[in-house]
């Protein structure tokens, strides 16, 4: 999905370095296929980039761009407990960390973990 965005969209700006850009594209995509989705979902320890509720599963997603440690996105979800408000609901909970490389303008690392 990200690799199909035209190079001209990045001309004269630094969109590819902004975490919010990638989150907005992902939000639009998931919303367009009918998922219930919340951006910057707040919890006691911070905000998850996106939370998707399919009715059967919860997907807690965090985005990072050019992080020193590409696995930082998934670790942040677990360390800050972004998934904890959804525990005990009888749903599968997926934690998803997505790291983007601004030079490639694409996903660099995709990590996930199933809770429950």
Biopython code that builds the backbone (N, CA, C, O; Angstrom):
import numpy as np
from Bio.PDB.StructureBuilder import StructureBuilder

atoms = [
    (1, "UNK", "N", (0.820, -1.187, 0.000)),
    (1, "UNK", "CA", (0.000, 0.000, 0.000)),
    (1, "UNK", "C", (0.871, 1.261, 0.000)),
    (1, "UNK", "O", (0.644, 2.178, -0.790)),
    (2, "UNK", "N", (1.863, 1.300, 0.886)),
    (2, "UNK", "CA", (2.689, 2.501, 0.982)),
    (2, "UNK", "C", (3.616, 2.663, -0.214)),
    (2, "UNK", "O", (3.908, 3.785, -0.629)),
    (3, "UNK", "N", (4.077, 1.556, -0.765)),
    (3, "UNK", "CA", (4.993, 1.650, -1.903)),
    (3, "UNK", "C", (4.292, 2.132, -3.163)),
    (3, "UNK", "O", (4.961, 2.512, -4.124)),
    (4, "UNK", "N", (2.970, 2.128, -3.186)),
    (4, "UNK", "CA", (2.248, 2.597, -4.368)),
    (4, "UNK", "C", (1.938, 4.093, -4.336)),
    (4, "UNK", "O", (1.382, 4.619, -5.301)),
    (5, "UNK", "N", (2.281, 4.786, -3.257)),
    (5, "UNK", "CA", (2.062, 6.237, -3.187)),
    (5, "UNK", "C", (3.104, 6.920, -4.057)),
    (5, "UNK", "O", (4.301, 6.664, -3.928)),
    (6, "UNK", "N", (2.645, 7.781, -4.932)),
    (6, "UNK", "CA", (3.512, 8.415, -5.926)),
    (6, "UNK", "C", (4.632, 9.246, -5.295)),
    (6, "UNK", "O", (4.428, 9.948, -4.304)),
    (7, "UNK", "N", (5.787, 9.148, -5.883)),
    (7, "UNK", "CA", (6.971, 9.883, -5.423)),
    (7, "UNK", "C", (6.709, 11.395, -5.362)),
    (7, "UNK", "O", (7.244, 12.077, -4.488)),
    (8, "UNK", "N", (5.909, 11.912, -6.263)),
    (8, "UNK", "CA", (5.631, 13.350, -6.310)),
    (8, "UNK", "C", (4.958, 13.851, -5.028)),
    (8, "UNK", "O", (5.075, 15.028, -4.686)),
    (9, "UNK", "N", (4.267, 12.977, -4.331)),
    (9, "UNK", "CA", (3.613, 13.397, -3.089)),
    (9, "UNK", "C", (4.603, 13.798, -2.005)),
    (9, "UNK", "O", (4.239, 14.482, -1.048)),
    (10, "UNK", "N", (5.841, 13.377, -2.152)),
    (10, "UNK", "CA", (6.868, 13.685, -1.158)),
    (10, "UNK", "C", (7.746, 14.876, -1.577)),
    (10, "UNK", "O", (8.615, 15.303, -0.816)),
    (11, "UNK", "N", (7.523, 15.400, -2.761)),
    (11, "UNK", "CA", (8.351, 16.483, -3.284)),
    (11, "UNK", "C", (8.077, 17.776, -2.512)),
    (11, "UNK", "O", (6.929, 18.194, -2.364)),
    (12, "UNK", "N", (9.137, 18.390, -2.031)),
    (12, "UNK", "CA", (9.016, 19.684, -1.363)),
    (12, "UNK", "C", (8.494, 19.603, 0.063)),
    (12, "UNK", "O", (8.109, 20.626, 0.630)),
    (13, "UNK", "N", (8.470, 18.425, 0.653)),
    (13, "UNK", "CA", (8.018, 18.298, 2.035)),
    (13, "UNK", "C", (8.746, 17.129, 2.693)),
    (13, "UNK", "O", (9.559, 16.459, 2.056)),
    (14, "UNK", "N", (8.458, 16.896, 3.930)),
    (14, "UNK", "CA", (9.103, 15.821, 4.682)),
    (14, "UNK", "C", (8.060, 14.827, 5.230)),
    (14, "UNK", "O", (8.228, 14.283, 6.321)),
    (15, "UNK", "N", (6.989, 14.599, 4.466)),
    (15, "UNK", "CA", (5.931, 13.699, 4.917)),
    (15, "UNK", "C", (6.459, 12.351, 5.382)),
    (15, "UNK", "O", (5.999, 11.804, 6.384)),
    (16, "UNK", "N", (7.421, 11.826, 4.650)),
    (16, "UNK", "CA", (7.919, 10.491, 4.945)),
    (16, "UNK", "C", (8.609, 10.387, 6.302)),
    (16, "UNK", "O", (8.883, 9.280, 6.764)),
    (17, "UNK", "N", (8.892, 11.501, 6.940)),
    (17, "UNK", "CA", (9.533, 11.492, 8.257)),
    (17, "UNK", "C", (8.518, 11.653, 9.394)),
    (17, "UNK", "O", (8.895, 11.664, 10.566)),
    (18, "UNK", "N", (7.239, 11.776, 9.050)),
    (18, "UNK", "CA", (6.207, 12.039, 10.046)),
    (18, "UNK", "C", (5.390, 10.791, 10.352)),
    (18, "UNK", "O", (4.740, 10.232, 9.469)),
    (19, "UNK", "N", (5.428, 10.369, 11.584)),
    (19, "UNK", "CA", (4.659, 9.200, 12.010)),
    (19, "UNK", "C", (3.169, 9.371, 11.711)),
    (19, "UNK", "O", (2.500, 8.420, 11.307)),
    (20, "UNK", "N", (2.660, 10.566, 11.907)),
    (20, "UNK", "CA", (1.247, 10.843, 11.675)),
    (20, "UNK", "C", (0.814, 10.632, 10.235)),
    (20, "UNK", "O", (-0.339, 10.287, 9.978)),
    (21, "UNK", "N", (1.715, 10.833, 9.306)),
    (21, "UNK", "CA", (1.401, 10.604, 7.886)),
    (21, "UNK", "C", (1.066, 9.129, 7.669)),
    (21, "UNK", "O", (0.033, 8.805, 7.083)),
    (22, "UNK", "N", (1.932, 8.241, 8.139)),
    (22, "UNK", "CA", (1.708, 6.812, 7.959)),
    (22, "UNK", "C", (0.460, 6.354, 8.708)),
    (22, "UNK", "O", (-0.308, 5.535, 8.203)),
    (23, "UNK", "N", (0.263, 6.880, 9.908)),
    (23, "UNK", "CA", (-0.926, 6.526, 10.684)),
    (23, "UNK", "C", (-2.194, 6.966, 9.965)),
    (23, "UNK", "O", (-3.187, 6.239, 9.970)),
    (24, "UNK", "N", (-2.178, 8.147, 9.346)),
    (24, "UNK", "CA", (-3.352, 8.649, 8.631)),
    (24, "UNK", "C", (-3.673, 7.792, 7.410)),
    (24, "UNK", "O", (-4.841, 7.529, 7.124)),
    (25, "UNK", "N", (-2.654, 7.363, 6.700)),
    (25, "UNK", "CA", (-2.878, 6.498, 5.543)),
    (25, "UNK", "C", (-3.470, 5.167, 6.001)),
    (25, "UNK", "O", (-4.431, 4.679, 5.406)),
    (26, "UNK", "N", (-2.898, 4.574, 7.060)),
    (26, "UNK", "CA", (-3.414, 3.304, 7.584)),
    (26, "UNK", "C", (-4.845, 3.482, 8.102)),
    (26, "UNK", "O", (-5.703, 2.636, 7.852)),
    (27, "UNK", "N", (-5.102, 4.569, 8.816)),
    (27, "UNK", "CA", (-6.442, 4.848, 9.328)),
    (27, "UNK", "C", (-7.452, 4.898, 8.182)),
    (27, "UNK", "O", (-8.512, 4.277, 8.253)),
    (28, "UNK", "N", (-7.119, 5.628, 7.147)),
    (28, "UNK", "CA", (-8.022, 5.770, 6.001)),
    (28, "UNK", "C", (-8.298, 4.420, 5.346)),
    (28, "UNK", "O", (-9.436, 4.115, 4.991)),
    (29, "UNK", "N", (-7.268, 3.631, 5.192)),
    (29, "UNK", "CA", (-7.428, 2.321, 4.579)),
    (29, "UNK", "C", (-8.360, 1.440, 5.402)),
    (29, "UNK", "O", (-9.331, 0.901, 4.870)),
    (30, "UNK", "N", (-8.076, 1.286, 6.698)),
    (30, "UNK", "CA", (-8.880, 0.410, 7.535)),
    (30, "UNK", "C", (-10.311, 0.929, 7.692)),
    (30, "UNK", "O", (-11.256, 0.142, 7.745)),
    (31, "UNK", "N", (-10.465, 2.218, 7.764)),
    (31, "UNK", "CA", (-11.800, 2.813, 7.880)),
    (31, "UNK", "C", (-12.610, 2.570, 6.604)),
    (31, "UNK", "O", (-13.814, 2.323, 6.669)),
    (32, "UNK", "N", (-11.954, 2.640, 5.455)),
    (32, "UNK", "CA", (-12.650, 2.479, 4.174)),
    (32, "UNK", "C", (-13.171, 1.058, 3.976)),
    (32, "UNK", "O", (-14.098, 0.851, 3.192)),
    (33, "UNK", "N", (-12.596, 0.075, 4.669)),
    (33, "UNK", "CA", (-13.108, -1.286, 4.533)),
    (33, "UNK", "C", (-14.074, -1.649, 5.666)),
    (33, "UNK", "O", (-14.461, -2.807, 5.824)),
    (34, "UNK", "N", (-14.450, -0.644, 6.441)),
    (34, "UNK", "CA", (-15.551, -0.803, 7.376)),
    (34, "UNK", "C", (-15.221, -1.146, 8.809)),
    (34, "UNK", "O", (-16.130, -1.443, 9.584)),
    (35, "UNK", "N", (-13.957, -1.118, 9.193)),
    (35, "UNK", "CA", (-13.615, -1.421, 10.580)),
    (35, "UNK", "C", (-13.921, -0.240, 11.493)),
    (35, "UNK", "O", (-13.826, 0.920, 11.094)),
    (36, "UNK", "N", (-14.291, -0.567, 12.729)),
    (36, "UNK", "CA", (-14.402, 0.473, 13.760)),
    (36, "UNK", "C", (-12.981, 0.766, 14.212)),
    (36, "UNK", "O", (-12.244, -0.137, 14.609)),
    (37, "UNK", "N", (-12.610, 2.020, 14.148)),
    (37, "UNK", "CA", (-11.210, 2.363, 14.391)),
    (37, "UNK", "C", (-11.114, 3.674, 15.163)),
    (37, "UNK", "O", (-11.876, 4.611, 14.926)),
    (38, "UNK", "N", (-10.168, 3.719, 16.083)),
    (38, "UNK", "CA", (-9.886, 4.933, 16.850)),
    (38, "UNK", "C", (-8.418, 5.288, 16.686)),
    (38, "UNK", "O", (-7.539, 4.447, 16.878)),
    (39, "UNK", "N", (-8.167, 6.511, 16.335)),
    (39, "UNK", "CA", (-6.792, 7.000, 16.226)),
    (39, "UNK", "C", (-6.395, 7.657, 17.538)),
    (39, "UNK", "O", (-7.204, 8.310, 18.198)),
    (40, "UNK", "N", (-5.134, 7.469, 17.902)),
    (40, "UNK", "CA", (-4.587, 8.056, 19.126)),
    (40, "UNK", "C", (-5.470, 7.725, 20.323)),
    (40, "UNK", "O", (-5.861, 8.608, 21.087)),
    (41, "UNK", "N", (-5.775, 6.445, 20.473)),
    (41, "UNK", "CA", (-6.617, 5.957, 21.564)),
    (41, "UNK", "C", (-5.894, 6.125, 22.896)),
    (41, "UNK", "O", (-4.826, 5.549, 23.104)),
    (42, "UNK", "N", (-6.473, 6.911, 23.791)),
    (42, "UNK", "CA", (-5.845, 7.237, 25.060)),
    (42, "UNK", "C", (-6.049, 6.142, 26.095)),
    (42, "UNK", "O", (-7.111, 5.525, 26.175)),
    (43, "UNK", "N", (-5.007, 5.917, 26.883)),
    (43, "UNK", "CA", (-5.079, 5.027, 28.045)),
    (43, "UNK", "C", (-4.352, 5.726, 29.187)),
    (43, "UNK", "O", (-3.918, 6.869, 29.048)),
    (44, "UNK", "N", (-4.225, 5.047, 30.295)),
    (44, "UNK", "CA", (-3.581, 5.646, 31.464)),
    (44, "UNK", "C", (-2.101, 5.947, 31.235)),
    (44, "UNK", "O", (-1.545, 6.825, 31.895)),
    (45, "UNK", "N", (-1.461, 5.238, 30.318)),
    (45, "UNK", "CA", (-0.016, 5.382, 30.108)),
    (45, "UNK", "C", (0.372, 6.054, 28.802)),
    (45, "UNK", "O", (1.560, 6.125, 28.485)),
    (46, "UNK", "N", (-0.590, 6.549, 28.035)),
    (46, "UNK", "CA", (-0.263, 7.201, 26.764)),
    (46, "UNK", "C", (-1.325, 6.938, 25.723)),
    (46, "UNK", "O", (-2.492, 6.711, 26.044)),
    (47, "UNK", "N", (-0.905, 6.971, 24.461)),
    (47, "UNK", "CA", (-1.857, 6.811, 23.365)),
    (47, "UNK", "C", (-1.332, 5.810, 22.346)),
    (47, "UNK", "O", (-0.189, 5.897, 21.898)),
    (48, "UNK", "N", (-2.182, 4.867, 21.994)),
    (48, "UNK", "CA", (-1.859, 3.923, 20.920)),
    (48, "UNK", "C", (-2.140, 4.606, 19.587)),
    (48, "UNK", "O", (-3.093, 5.378, 19.479)),
    (49, "UNK", "N", (-1.336, 4.336, 18.588)),
    (49, "UNK", "CA", (-1.529, 4.960, 17.274)),
    (49, "UNK", "C", (-2.905, 4.689, 16.694)),
    (49, "UNK", "O", (-3.609, 5.621, 16.306)),
    (50, "UNK", "N", (-3.297, 3.415, 16.632)),
    (50, "UNK", "CA", (-4.620, 3.020, 16.153)),
    (50, "UNK", "C", (-5.112, 1.840, 16.972)),
    (50, "UNK", "O", (-4.328, 0.987, 17.387)),
    (51, "UNK", "N", (-6.408, 1.799, 17.197)),
    (51, "UNK", "CA", (-7.049, 0.631, 17.779)),
    (51, "UNK", "C", (-8.199, 0.263, 16.851)),
    (51, "UNK", "O", (-9.083, 1.075, 16.578)),
    (52, "UNK", "N", (-8.168, -0.980, 16.370)),
    (52, "UNK", "CA", (-9.189, -1.466, 15.452)),
    (52, "UNK", "C", (-10.001, -2.534, 16.166)),
    (52, "UNK", "O", (-9.442, -3.461, 16.753)),
    (53, "UNK", "N", (-11.316, -2.402, 16.115)),
    (53, "UNK", "CA", (-12.234, -3.363, 16.721)),
    (53, "UNK", "C", (-13.043, -3.994, 15.604)),
    (53, "UNK", "O", (-13.863, -3.329, 14.971)),
    (54, "UNK", "N", (-12.813, -5.289, 15.359)),
    (54, "UNK", "CA", (-13.548, -5.986, 14.302)),
    (54, "UNK", "C", (-14.812, -6.659, 14.830)),
    (54, "UNK", "O", (-15.585, -7.225, 14.057)),
    (55, "UNK", "N", (-15.023, -6.596, 16.146)),
    (55, "UNK", "CA", (-16.135, -7.296, 16.755)),
    (55, "UNK", "C", (-15.730, -8.675, 17.253)),
    (55, "UNK", "O", (-16.374, -9.235, 18.139)),
    (56, "UNK", "N", (-14.664, -9.219, 16.684)),
    (56, "UNK", "CA", (-14.136, -10.516, 17.110)),
    (56, "UNK", "C", (-12.729, -10.392, 17.672)),
    (56, "UNK", "O", (-12.294, -11.213, 18.480)),
    (57, "UNK", "N", (-12.030, -9.365, 17.238)),
    (57, "UNK", "CA", (-10.647, -9.142, 17.667)),
    (57, "UNK", "C", (-10.400, -7.651, 17.831)),
    (57, "UNK", "O", (-11.078, -6.812, 17.238)),
    (58, "UNK", "N", (-9.399, -7.352, 18.660)),
    (58, "UNK", "CA", (-8.922, -5.979, 18.843)),
    (58, "UNK", "C", (-7.487, -5.949, 18.327)),
    (58, "UNK", "O", (-6.691, -6.832, 18.645)),
    (59, "UNK", "N", (-7.160, -4.941, 17.538)),
    (59, "UNK", "CA", (-5.803, -4.744, 17.033)),
    (59, "UNK", "C", (-5.287, -3.422, 17.577)),
    (59, "UNK", "O", (-5.837, -2.364, 17.272)),
    (60, "UNK", "N", (-4.244, -3.478, 18.373)),
    (60, "UNK", "CA", (-3.627, -2.289, 18.940)),
    (60, "UNK", "C", (-2.338, -2.059, 18.156)),
    (60, "UNK", "O", (-1.433, -2.893, 18.171)),
    (61, "UNK", "N", (-2.266, -0.919, 17.472)),
    (61, "UNK", "CA", (-1.164, -0.654, 16.550)),
    (61, "UNK", "C", (-0.396, 0.586, 16.975)),
    (61, "UNK", "O", (-0.984, 1.609, 17.324)),
    (62, "UNK", "N", (0.919, 0.481, 16.942)),
    (62, "UNK", "CA", (1.793, 1.628, 17.195)),
    (62, "UNK", "C", (2.737, 1.777, 16.008)),
    (62, "UNK", "O", (3.230, 0.787, 15.466)),
    (63, "UNK", "N", (2.982, 3.014, 15.613)),
    (63, "UNK", "CA", (3.851, 3.328, 14.482)),
    (63, "UNK", "C", (5.112, 4.036, 14.966)),
    (63, "UNK", "O", (5.076, 4.800, 15.930)),
    (64, "UNK", "N", (6.204, 3.778, 14.300)),
    (64, "UNK", "CA", (7.460, 4.494, 14.523)),
    (64, "UNK", "C", (8.108, 4.746, 13.163)),
    (64, "UNK", "O", (7.945, 3.963, 12.227)),
    (65, "UNK", "N", (8.836, 5.842, 13.073)),
    (65, "UNK", "CA", (9.578, 6.184, 11.856)),
    (65, "UNK", "C", (11.033, 6.417, 12.232)),
    (65, "UNK", "O", (11.332, 7.217, 13.120)),
    (66, "UNK", "N", (11.932, 5.720, 11.558)),
    (66, "UNK", "CA", (13.374, 5.889, 11.736)),
    (66, "UNK", "C", (13.816, 5.803, 13.195)),
    (66, "UNK", "O", (14.701, 6.541, 13.627)),
    (67, "UNK", "N", (13.202, 4.908, 13.939)),
    (67, "UNK", "CA", (13.592, 4.716, 15.346)),
    (67, "UNK", "C", (14.958, 4.058, 15.414)),
    (67, "UNK", "O", (15.344, 3.322, 14.506)),
    (68, "UNK", "N", (15.687, 4.320, 16.486)),
    (68, "UNK", "CA", (16.996, 3.678, 16.673)),
    (68, "UNK", "C", (16.841, 2.164, 16.779)),
    (68, "UNK", "O", (17.690, 1.409, 16.303)),
    (69, "UNK", "N", (15.759, 1.731, 17.401)),
    (69, "UNK", "CA", (15.458, 0.309, 17.512)),
    (69, "UNK", "C", (14.120, 0.069, 16.813)),
    (69, "UNK", "O", (13.080, 0.466, 17.340)),
    (70, "UNK", "N", (14.118, -0.562, 15.651)),
    (70, "UNK", "CA", (12.869, -0.766, 14.900)),
    (70, "UNK", "C", (11.801, -1.561, 15.644)),
    (70, "UNK", "O", (10.620, -1.464, 15.310)),
    (71, "UNK", "N", (12.196, -2.342, 16.643)),
    (71, "UNK", "CA", (11.224, -3.107, 17.416)),
    (71, "UNK", "C", (10.571, -2.260, 18.519)),
    (71, "UNK", "O", (9.766, -2.769, 19.299)),
    (72, "UNK", "N", (10.915, -0.990, 18.579)),
    (72, "UNK", "CA", (10.424, -0.101, 19.632)),
    (72, "UNK", "C", (8.898, 0.029, 19.643)),
    (72, "UNK", "O", (8.305, 0.175, 20.711)),
    (73, "UNK", "N", (8.263, -0.021, 18.490)),
    (73, "UNK", "CA", (6.812, 0.178, 18.422)),
    (73, "UNK", "C", (6.067, -0.902, 19.207)),
    (73, "UNK", "O", (5.199, -0.583, 20.020)),
    (74, "UNK", "N", (6.391, -2.162, 18.978)),
    (74, "UNK", "CA", (5.731, -3.253, 19.701)),
    (74, "UNK", "C", (6.071, -3.192, 21.189)),
    (74, "UNK", "O", (5.197, -3.403, 22.030)),
    (75, "UNK", "N", (7.299, -2.914, 21.512)),
    (75, "UNK", "CA", (7.708, -2.831, 22.912)),
    (75, "UNK", "C", (6.937, -1.724, 23.635)),
    (75, "UNK", "O", (6.555, -1.893, 24.794)),
    (76, "UNK", "N", (6.706, -0.596, 22.963)),
    (76, "UNK", "CA", (5.969, 0.515, 23.577)),
    (76, "UNK", "C", (4.545, 0.096, 23.931)),
    (76, "UNK", "O", (4.047, 0.448, 25.000)),
    (77, "UNK", "N", (3.893, -0.643, 23.058)),
    (77, "UNK", "CA", (2.530, -1.116, 23.347)),
    (77, "UNK", "C", (2.536, -1.950, 24.622)),
    (77, "UNK", "O", (1.702, -1.752, 25.506)),
    (78, "UNK", "N", (3.475, -2.878, 24.713)),
    (78, "UNK", "CA", (3.530, -3.773, 25.874)),
    (78, "UNK", "C", (3.950, -3.028, 27.135)),
    (78, "UNK", "O", (3.344, -3.207, 28.191)),
    (79, "UNK", "N", (4.985, -2.191, 27.033)),
    (79, "UNK", "CA", (5.480, -1.459, 28.205)),
    (79, "UNK", "C", (4.433, -0.511, 28.772)),
    (79, "UNK", "O", (4.332, -0.353, 29.989)),
    (80, "UNK", "N", (3.670, 0.107, 27.918)),
    (80, "UNK", "CA", (2.674, 1.082, 28.374)),
    (80, "UNK", "C", (1.283, 0.489, 28.542)),
    (80, "UNK", "O", (0.358, 1.182, 28.966)),
    (81, "UNK", "N", (1.132, -0.776, 28.215)),
    (81, "UNK", "CA", (-0.142, -1.456, 28.454)),
    (81, "UNK", "C", (-1.302, -0.915, 27.645)),
    (81, "UNK", "O", (-2.430, -0.886, 28.135)),
    (82, "UNK", "N", (-1.054, -0.487, 26.420)),
    (82, "UNK", "CA", (-2.133, 0.057, 25.588)),
    (82, "UNK", "C", (-3.265, -0.942, 25.371)),
    (82, "UNK", "O", (-4.402, -0.545, 25.115)),
    (83, "UNK", "N", (-2.969, -2.208, 25.470)),
    (83, "UNK", "CA", (-3.957, -3.260, 25.250)),
    (83, "UNK", "C", (-4.783, -3.580, 26.498)),
    (83, "UNK", "O", (-5.830, -4.218, 26.387)),
    (84, "UNK", "N", (-4.346, -3.162, 27.653)),
    (84, "UNK", "CA", (-4.978, -3.572, 28.904)),
    (84, "UNK", "C", (-6.457, -3.198, 29.025)),
    (84, "UNK", "O", (-7.209, -3.971, 29.618)),
    (85, "UNK", "N", (-6.919, -2.055, 28.498)),
    (85, "UNK", "CA", (-8.351, -1.758, 28.614)),
    (85, "UNK", "C", (-9.251, -2.790, 27.914)),
    (85, "UNK", "O", (-10.455, -2.822, 28.170)),
    (86, "UNK", "N", (-8.697, -3.616, 27.051)),
    (86, "UNK", "CA", (-9.485, -4.567, 26.272)),
    (86, "UNK", "C", (-9.429, -5.983, 26.831)),
    (86, "UNK", "O", (-10.116, -6.874, 26.331)),
    (87, "UNK", "N", (-8.624, -6.195, 27.854)),
    (87, "UNK", "CA", (-8.537, -7.511, 28.476)),
    (87, "UNK", "C", (-9.870, -7.864, 29.143)),
    (87, "UNK", "O", (-10.583, -6.982, 29.622)),
    (88, "UNK", "N", (-10.193, -9.135, 29.171)),
    (88, "UNK", "CA", (-11.403, -9.577, 29.848)),
    (88, "UNK", "C", (-12.673, -9.433, 29.043)),
    (88, "UNK", "O", (-13.762, -9.669, 29.567)),
    (89, "UNK", "N", (-12.564, -9.051, 27.780)),
    (89, "UNK", "CA", (-13.750, -8.895, 26.938)),
    (89, "UNK", "C", (-14.029, -10.143, 26.098)),
    (89, "UNK", "O", (-15.000, -10.179, 25.342)),
    (90, "UNK", "N", (-13.181, -11.161, 26.227)),
    (90, "UNK", "CA", (-13.386, -12.378, 25.467)),
    (90, "UNK", "C", (-12.963, -12.278, 24.011)),
    (90, "UNK", "O", (-13.327, -13.130, 23.200)),
    (91, "UNK", "N", (-12.198, -11.246, 23.671)),
    (91, "UNK", "CA", (-11.739, -11.044, 22.301)),
    (91, "UNK", "C", (-10.248, -11.335, 22.194)),
    (91, "UNK", "O", (-9.503, -11.144, 23.155)),
    (92, "UNK", "N", (-9.819, -11.794, 21.037)),
    (92, "UNK", "CA", (-8.386, -11.898, 20.766)),
    (92, "UNK", "C", (-7.835, -10.493, 20.626)),
    (92, "UNK", "O", (-8.457, -9.629, 20.009)),
    (93, "UNK", "N", (-6.665, -10.270, 21.202)),
    (93, "UNK", "CA", (-6.035, -8.952, 21.130)),
    (93, "UNK", "C", (-4.686, -9.113, 20.442)),
    (93, "UNK", "O", (-3.826, -9.870, 20.892)),
    (94, "UNK", "N", (-4.524, -8.395, 19.355)),
    (94, "UNK", "CA", (-3.272, -8.415, 18.608)),
    (94, "UNK", "C", (-2.528, -7.112, 18.850)),
    (94, "UNK", "O", (-3.094, -6.030, 18.693)),
    (95, "UNK", "N", (-1.275, -7.212, 19.227)),
    (95, "UNK", "CA", (-0.406, -6.051, 19.379)),
    (95, "UNK", "C", (0.444, -5.989, 18.123)),
    (95, "UNK", "O", (1.082, -6.974, 17.752)),
    (96, "UNK", "N", (0.455, -4.832, 17.465)),
    (96, "UNK", "CA", (1.165, -4.707, 16.193)),
    (96, "UNK", "C", (2.057, -3.476, 16.219)),
    (96, "UNK", "O", (1.589, -2.358, 16.432)),
    (97, "UNK", "N", (3.330, -3.693, 16.002)),
    (97, "UNK", "CA", (4.297, -2.611, 15.903)),
    (97, "UNK", "C", (4.746, -2.488, 14.456)),
    (97, "UNK", "O", (5.183, -3.464, 13.847)),
    (98, "UNK", "N", (4.636, -1.292, 13.916)),
    (98, "UNK", "CA", (5.023, -1.066, 12.519)),
    (98, "UNK", "C", (6.069, 0.031, 12.482)),
    (98, "UNK", "O", (5.833, 1.145, 12.950)),
    (99, "UNK", "N", (7.219, -0.285, 11.926)),
    (99, "UNK", "CA", (8.311, 0.682, 11.795)),
    (99, "UNK", "C", (8.481, 1.030, 10.321)),
    (99, "UNK", "O", (8.515, 0.153, 9.458)),
    (100, "UNK", "N", (8.586, 2.326, 10.054)),
    (100, "UNK", "CA", (8.770, 2.821, 8.693)),
    (100, "UNK", "C", (10.173, 3.374, 8.511)),
    (100, "UNK", "O", (10.744, 3.982, 9.418)),
    (101, "UNK", "N", (10.703, 3.156, 7.347)),
    (101, "UNK", "CA", (11.986, 3.718, 6.943)),
    (101, "UNK", "C", (11.676, 4.894, 6.026)),
    (101, "UNK", "O", (11.095, 4.704, 4.958)),
    (102, "UNK", "N", (12.057, 6.111, 6.427)),
    (102, "UNK", "CA", (11.693, 7.297, 5.650)),
    (102, "UNK", "C", (12.388, 7.362, 4.298)),
    (102, "UNK", "O", (11.858, 7.969, 3.368)),
    (103, "UNK", "N", (13.550, 6.756, 4.168)),
    (103, "UNK", "CA", (14.223, 6.751, 2.864)),
    (103, "UNK", "C", (13.492, 5.833, 1.890)),
    (103, "UNK", "O", (13.326, 6.170, 0.718)),
    (104, "UNK", "N", (13.061, 4.685, 2.374)),
    (104, "UNK", "CA", (12.325, 3.749, 1.531)),
    (104, "UNK", "C", (10.857, 4.136, 1.391)),
    (104, "UNK", "O", (10.178, 3.695, 0.464)),
    (105, "UNK", "N", (10.370, 4.964, 2.318)),
    (105, "UNK", "CA", (8.963, 5.381, 2.366)),
    (105, "UNK", "C", (8.046, 4.169, 2.442)),
    (105, "UNK", "O", (7.020, 4.100, 1.766)),
    (106, "UNK", "N", (8.439, 3.217, 3.278)),
    (106, "UNK", "CA", (7.692, 1.972, 3.350)),
    (106, "UNK", "C", (7.934, 1.293, 4.699)),
    (106, "UNK", "O", (8.779, 1.721, 5.485)),
    (107, "UNK", "N", (7.183, 0.239, 4.944)),
    (107, "UNK", "CA", (7.343, -0.561, 6.154)),
    (107, "UNK", "C", (8.715, -1.214, 6.139)),
    (107, "UNK", "O", (9.124, -1.826, 5.153)),
    (108, "UNK", "N", (9.402, -1.068, 7.241)),
    (108, "UNK", "CA", (10.743, -1.635, 7.408)),
    (108, "UNK", "C", (10.677, -2.876, 8.301)),
    (108, "UNK", "O", (11.281, -3.903, 7.992)),
    (109, "UNK", "N", (9.949, -2.775, 9.398)),
    (109, "UNK", "CA", (9.791, -3.884, 10.339)),
    (109, "UNK", "C", (8.325, -3.954, 10.745)),
    (109, "UNK", "O", (7.697, -2.938, 11.042)),
    (110, "UNK", "N", (7.795, -5.172, 10.752)),
    (110, "UNK", "CA", (6.413, -5.421, 11.165)),
    (110, "UNK", "C", (6.464, -6.529, 12.212)),
    (110, "UNK", "O", (6.783, -7.674, 11.892)),
    (111, "UNK", "N", (6.151, -6.190, 13.467)),
    (111, "UNK", "CA", (6.150, -7.152, 14.565)),
    (111, "UNK", "C", (4.744, -7.268, 15.118)),
    (111, "UNK", "O", (4.002, -6.287, 15.153)),
    (112, "UNK", "N", (4.381, -8.455, 15.546)),
    (112, "UNK", "CA", (3.069, -8.608, 16.184)),
    (112, "UNK", "C", (3.110, -9.711, 17.229)),
    (112, "UNK", "O", (3.984, -10.577, 17.234)),
    (113, "UNK", "N", (2.122, -9.636, 18.111)),
    (113, "UNK", "CA", (1.991, -10.614, 19.176)),
    (113, "UNK", "C", (0.515, -10.777, 19.501)),
    (113, "UNK", "O", (-0.226, -9.796, 19.558)),
    (114, "UNK", "N", (0.095, -12.000, 19.712)),
    (114, "UNK", "CA", (-1.284, -12.288, 20.082)),
    (114, "UNK", "C", (-1.387, -12.405, 21.595)),
    (114, "UNK", "O", (-0.631, -13.154, 22.213)),
    (115, "UNK", "N", (-2.309, -11.677, 22.190)),
    (115, "UNK", "CA", (-2.603, -11.781, 23.617)),
    (115, "UNK", "C", (-3.911, -12.556, 23.720)),
    (115, "UNK", "O", (-4.895, -12.210, 23.066)),
    (116, "UNK", "N", (-3.923, -13.579, 24.523)),
    (116, "UNK", "CA", (-5.093, -14.439, 24.792)),
    (116, "UNK", "C", (-5.111, -15.664, 23.976)),
    (116, "UNK", "O", (-6.031, -16.473, 24.098)),
]
sb = StructureBuilder()
sb.init_structure("model")
sb.init_model(0)
sb.init_chain("A")
sb.init_seg("    ")
for serial, (resi, resn, name, xyz) in enumerate(atoms, 1):
    if name == "N":
        sb.init_residue(resn, " ", resi, " ")
    sb.init_atom(name, np.array(xyz, "f"), 0.0, 1.0, " ", f" {name:<3s}", serial, name[0])
structure = sb.get_structure()
